[in-house]
Amino acid sequence: EDQVTQSPEALRLQEGESSSLNCSYTVSGLRGLFWYRQDPGKGPEFLFTLYSAGEEKEKERLKATLTKKESFLHITAPKPEDSATYLCAVLWLGYGGSQGNLIFGKGTKLSVKP
Amino acid sequence: DVKVTQSSRYLVKRTGEKVFLECVQDMDHENMFWYRQDPGLGLRLIYFSYDVKMKEKGDIPEGYSVSREKKERFSLILESASTNQTSMYLCATARDRGETQYFGPGTRLLVL
């Protein structure tokens, strides 16, 4: 069973059509949740870190929120240049040597058509 | 700005070859990580290092080793490349464990 699940796997939007991506997690003892953007053939680019339920972060058309078991990445009036794969990762208390390591979801591939 | 560089963007190797992937960071970060990324499997941690000459196994260390002789440099070694090691390899760095990880551009390795 995946510890971090992202949905949907793929999302196609028209330019200007707002939507949300979901990241749910089953680990206990969350220490942080990270959102990244990844363009094809490139490394992930850091977007946000959230540490506690109720926290929100914004950057341009993106807003990330966190509850006790999930996070949302809201995209307001997206543009074609927002097309990318969005990854979330959780940092948890873990056990033994895994403490301090990230667990990644498989990502949501976003396509924004003009 | 954190800068993480990887020695090659694309690499083609033959089965059985020894392969070196190098990662260099310029931010004086203590922690460095090697991941591989495969379609449908996401990012999986191979090895990490929290200090010079220190290394820890991640989730999938089999077939790999690492070297960290200097703080800024973390190398991933495929002792004898196999076709199932064809993948995108990503290096990341973080100031402290549990803090934001910053990624390099990735190396796409093809093993024939």
Interface residues (C-beta under 8 A of the other chain):
Chain A: R31 G32 F34 Y36 G41 K42 G43 P44 E45 F46 T49 L87 A89 L91 G97 Q99 G100 N101 L102 F104 G105 K106 G107
Chain B: V4 F33 G40 L41 G42 L43 L45 F48 E56 K57 G58 L90 R97 G98 T100 Q101 Y102 F103 G104 P105 G106 R108
